[in-house]
Amino acid sequence: MSGSLLQFAEVCDALAATTKKQHEAQAKERKQQVGSGDRSEKIRTYNFPQNRLTDHRIGLTIHQLAEVMEGRLQPVIDALTAHYNAERMKAEAETAAA
């Protein structure tokens, strides 16, 4: 009987360790997604006096903020799509070269 209790305790310890590792990995991933909230992590700046929208992730600046606020997002969408397609192609080229 004590042998099976010992095995049960070992299984419980292993399960607890695995669960702890999973929780730590999830917490790390969540923290990366959320970020620190620093000003340096900003995605976009909306400058109304200058009618300017800047997307800091891709280096896009357009002076059509009024149009964007009215829902005409195509210039922003096109720039984001082009940037991410270029990044994907670059990553594929690096993977193929390796």
Summary of the structure (lengths in Angstrom):
residues: 98
radius of gyration: 24.2
end to end distance: 55.6
largest distance: 78.5
contacts: 194
relative contact order: 0.06
helix: 66%
strand: 11%
